[in-house]
Amino acid sequence: MYYNDFQGLKLSALGMGNMRLPVMEGNDSKIDKAKTKEMLDFCFDAGINYFDTAYGYHAGNSELVVGEILEGHDRNTFYLASKFPGYDSSNMSKVKEIFEEQLKKCRVDYFDFYLFHNVCEANIDGYLDPKFGIFDYLMEQKKKGRIKHLGFSTHGSHDTIKRFLDAYGKDMEFCQIELNYYDWTFQDAKGTVEMLDKWNIPVWVMEPVRGGQLATLPEEAAAKLKAARPNEDVPAWAFRFLQGIKSVTMILSGMSNMDQLKANVATFDERKPLNKEEEELILGIAEDMIKKTTVHCTACHYCVSKCPQELDIPHLLKLYNEAMVEGSGNFISAMGISVLPEDKRPDKCVACESCMEVCPQNIEIPKHLADFAEKLQHNPMAG
């Protein structure tokens, strides 16, 4: 295991994410404690010293199980991270209550790293609203030594991230984002990294293999990678891509079994970032995958001027593309829809096809919006 420097600390380059722990009976709330203990103990043997959990992971049980297991290890040998669950607006007024609960669940007196969880369009107003006092309370805990390092995670747009940084950026020590070679262009993670670089905020990575989507690739793409690096497996390429991004300090992986853990530990035995040609190769593969999965909207906005419902069609198609890539989860797309007025959502398309008359890409817009509306009916997060 190699290590990265952070404010005088030596952090293992690979961190253990505790969102996808082994479970029993296929029930996400029933963590298999025996298998989880085996994995976390192996982390210590392998040199992993960073453990990430959160209030809502595994229906609230991740903090309990991780805390119980880590209690068996010297507190000075690991760094523990958790998060304030502002993704749920009902929690905004409970920051003190929840923080105290988290310390008890995790069986610690302090968190080494603590985050505003998932700053996004749906909660940015709440996070910034002084009446909830979230920022003030967390800064107070930092002064008391109960939070050693304060940061935030986000799946939000650049505008939302900028709002948060303008308000609190000078006090943010790190930022956790979804970053991988697929989202480098698809979600413009590259632009997010550049924004954080301007603030001199180190990057913590989540979803390095996009929830497992990048762990396997089409046969032709996998063959290209094998030819370029015969000794690397497909998932390793995702990590090697990240190792070449200067501001990346921590790469978290939500490993759910011992095989995944051992394979990833082996990858992080040394830093072997991609060279320029290899980077172009993997980004080209990602671009091919994106084109095959998504609607190629260039956001020219010609369609908007013809829409009798005044729908922001390019934005809706962008969210639709997220839904197509995410599959059944549809987390980001549903979150994006939830903050739109009801009369500006995809189900309000009247299929008049006026938009198609001016679309230079010849996109069947009504068909895609109807499909999107159907997908959202089965996702309670869409609101």
Salt bridges, closest charged atoms under 4 A:
ASP5 OD1 - LYS10 NZ 2.47
GLU25 OE1 - LYS30 NZ 3.02
ASP28 OD1 - HIS58 ND1 3.18
ASP41 OD2 - LYS37 NZ 2.61
ASP41 OD1 - HIS73 NE2 2.84
ASP52 OD1 - LYS83 NZ 2.85
GLU63 OE1 - LYS105 NZ 3.14
GLU68 OE1 - LYS33 NZ 3.34
GLU71 OE1 - ARG107 NH1 2.71
GLU100 OE1 - ARG146 NH2 2.83
ASP112 OD2 - ARG75 NH1 2.95
ASP125 OD1 - ARG163 NH2 2.93
GLU140 OE2 - LYS144 NZ 3.12
ASP166 OD2 - LYS162 NZ 2.81
ASP171 OD2 - LYS170 NZ 3.05
GLU173 OE2 - LYS142 NZ 2.81
GLU173 OE1 - HIS149 ND1 2.82
GLU178 OE1 - HIS155 ND1 3.47
GLU178 OE2 - ARG210 NH2 3.55
ASP183 OD2 - ARG210 NE 2.83
ASP188 OD2 - HIS158 ND1 3.79
GLU194 OE2 - LYS190 NZ 2.67
GLU207 OE2 - ARG20 NH2 2.88
GLU232 OE2 - ARG229 NH1 3.12
GLU232 OE2 - ARG240 NE 2.73
GLU232 OE2 - LYS272 NZ 3.90
GLU278 OE2 - ARG229 NE 2.92
GLU310 OE1 - LYS344 NZ 3.90
ASP312 OD1 - HIS301 NE2 3.96
GLU322 OE1 - ARG210 NH2 3.67
ASP347 OD2 - LYS348 NZ 3.21
GLU364 OE2 - LYS367 NZ 3.36
ASP371 OD2 - LYS375 NZ 2.88
GLU374 OE2 - HIS378 NE2 3.07
